Amino acid sequence: MSNFLDKLTIRLMREDDLDAIVDIDTKVLGEARRDYWLTKIIKQAESRPPDASLVSEVDGKAIGFILGEVSGWEFKVPNNIGWIDTIGIDPDYQNRGIAKELANALVTNLREHGVDTIYTLVNWNDWDLLQFFHAMGFTRGDMINLVLKV
Ligand SMILES: CC(C)(COP(=O)(O)OP(=O)(O)OC[C@H]1O[C@@H](n2cnc3c(N)ncnc32)[C@H](O)[C@@H]1OP(=O)(O)O)[C@@H](O)C(=O)NCCC(=O)NCCS
C-alpha cells in the first residue's frame, strides 16, 4: 500500500479535469451529472481559492478530487471558517488512503488562508462519508439542519 501512495500526486484541479470528475461521480452515484460539475468546477471557480480544489493522480490519471471553500474568500473578507464541499474517490481506488491524503492537503491549504475551523455537511444515511470524516477527526458540530416540507 505504501508503494501505491508513493505514486500518488496531489495537484490543483484544472478545467480539463472535468471529464475525469464526471466519470468518478458517475461510478460513485450511478448517474452522469456533467452540467452540475461544469457549473461547480468551472463556472463557480472564482468563488473558491485555487488551492482549495485538488485532484489526486496516479500515472497521469485523475482518481480522486476534493472541493473546499473559505467563507468570505471571494469578497476578500477575512474568515476563519472553511468548508469541505465534496470529496470523491474512484471506487477502483478506494480504501488505500487517497481520500485522507487529499483531505489533509486541503486542510493544510485552508489553514494557510487563516482557517481554523472546517465544516462539512453529510447526509445522515451516507455511512461511508460519515465513517471517513470520523476517521479524519471530525465530530458533530453544534448546528442542526431544519427542514419544512411545503
Ligand atoms: C468516503 C470516501 C471519500 C473514502 O475514500 P477512501 O480513499 O476510500 O478513504 P481512505 O482510504 O483515505 O480512508 C481514510 C480513513 O477513513 C476510513 N474510511 C473510509 N471509508 C470508510 C468506510 N466506508 N467505512 C469505514 N471507514 C472508512 C478508513 O478506514 C481510514 O481510516 P484510518 O485513517 O483510521 O485508517 C470514498 O469512499 C468516496 O468517494 N465515497 C463517495 C463519496 C461521495 O458520495 N461523493 C460525492 C460524489 S463523487
PDBQT file of the ligand as one rigid body, heavy atoms in Angstrom, charges set to zero:
ROOT
HETATM    1  C1  LIG A 201     -15.733   8.209   1.581  1.00  0.00    +0.000 C 
HETATM    2  C2  LIG A 201     -14.572   8.177   0.594  1.00  0.00    +0.000 C 
HETATM    3  C3  LIG A 201     -14.209   9.618   0.212  1.00  0.00    +0.000 C 
HETATM    4  C4  LIG A 201     -13.381   7.476   1.271  1.00  0.00    +0.000 C 
HETATM    5  O1  LIG A 201     -12.309   7.442   0.334  1.00  0.00    +0.000 OA
HETATM    6  P1  LIG A 201     -11.076   6.434   0.549  1.00  0.00    +0.000 P 
HETATM    7  O2  LIG A 201      -9.956   6.881  -0.319  1.00  0.00    +0.000 OA
HETATM    8  O3  LIG A 201     -11.556   5.053   0.388  1.00  0.00    +0.000 OA
HETATM    9  O4  LIG A 201     -10.719   6.693   2.097  1.00  0.00    +0.000 OA
HETATM   10  P2  LIG A 201      -9.307   6.419   2.777  1.00  0.00    +0.000 P 
HETATM   11  O5  LIG A 201      -8.777   5.123   2.289  1.00  0.00    +0.000 OA
HETATM   12  O6  LIG A 201      -8.433   7.617   2.636  1.00  0.00    +0.000 OA
HETATM   13  O7  LIG A 201      -9.749   6.257   4.300  1.00  0.00    +0.000 OA
HETATM   14  C5  LIG A 201      -9.370   7.201   5.310  1.00  0.00    +0.000 C 
HETATM   15  C6  LIG A 201      -9.931   6.729   6.624  1.00  0.00    +0.000 C 
HETATM   16  O8  LIG A 201     -11.375   6.696   6.562  1.00  0.00    +0.000 OA
HETATM   17  C7  LIG A 201     -11.840   5.390   6.863  1.00  0.00    +0.000 C 
HETATM   18  N1  LIG A 201     -12.948   5.049   5.970  1.00  0.00    +0.000 N 
HETATM   19  C8  LIG A 201     -13.119   5.486   4.703  1.00  0.00    +0.000 A 
HETATM   20  N2  LIG A 201     -14.254   4.936   4.176  1.00  0.00    +0.000 NA
HETATM   21  C9  LIG A 201     -14.759   4.147   5.155  1.00  0.00    +0.000 A 
HETATM   22  C10 LIG A 201     -15.909   3.317   5.226  1.00  0.00    +0.000 A 
HETATM   23  N3  LIG A 201     -16.760   3.188   4.206  1.00  0.00    +0.000 N 
HETATM   24  N4  LIG A 201     -16.152   2.649   6.378  1.00  0.00    +0.000 NA
HETATM   25  C11 LIG A 201     -15.299   2.761   7.434  1.00  0.00    +0.000 A 
HETATM   26  N5  LIG A 201     -14.183   3.539   7.421  1.00  0.00    +0.000 NA
HETATM   27  C12 LIG A 201     -13.927   4.222   6.294  1.00  0.00    +0.000 A 
HETATM   28  C13 LIG A 201     -10.669   4.472   6.586  1.00  0.00    +0.000 C 
HETATM   29  O9  LIG A 201     -10.764   3.278   7.352  1.00  0.00    +0.000 OA
HETATM   30  C14 LIG A 201      -9.492   5.315   7.008  1.00  0.00    +0.000 C 
HETATM   31  O10 LIG A 201      -9.370   5.268   8.415  1.00  0.00    +0.000 OA
HETATM   32  P3  LIG A 201      -7.923   5.310   9.151  1.00  0.00    +0.000 P 
HETATM   33  O11 LIG A 201      -7.334   6.653   8.826  1.00  0.00    +0.000 OA
HETATM   34  O12 LIG A 201      -8.277   5.152  10.584  1.00  0.00    +0.000 OA
HETATM   35  O13 LIG A 201      -7.133   4.187   8.555  1.00  0.00    +0.000 OA
HETATM   36  C15 LIG A 201     -14.937   7.359  -0.691  1.00  0.00    +0.000 C 
HETATM   37  O14 LIG A 201     -15.486   6.125  -0.299  1.00  0.00    +0.000 OA
HETATM   38  C16 LIG A 201     -15.905   8.071  -1.618  1.00  0.00    +0.000 C 
HETATM   39  O15 LIG A 201     -15.513   8.817  -2.522  1.00  0.00    +0.000 OA
HETATM   40  N6  LIG A 201     -17.220   7.849  -1.415  1.00  0.00    +0.000 N 
HETATM   41  C17 LIG A 201     -18.224   8.537  -2.187  1.00  0.00    +0.000 C 
HETATM   42  C18 LIG A 201     -18.453   9.929  -1.627  1.00  0.00    +0.000 C 
HETATM   43  C19 LIG A 201     -19.490  10.688  -2.425  1.00  0.00    +0.000 C 
HETATM   44  O16 LIG A 201     -20.641  10.311  -2.493  1.00  0.00    +0.000 OA
HETATM   45  N7  LIG A 201     -19.042  11.824  -3.050  1.00  0.00    +0.000 N 
HETATM   46  C20 LIG A 201     -19.899  12.625  -3.871  1.00  0.00    +0.000 C 
HETATM   47  C21 LIG A 201     -19.948  12.145  -5.288  1.00  0.00    +0.000 C 
HETATM   48  S1  LIG A 201     -18.379  11.978  -6.087  1.00  0.00    +0.000 SA
ENDROOT
TORSDOF 0
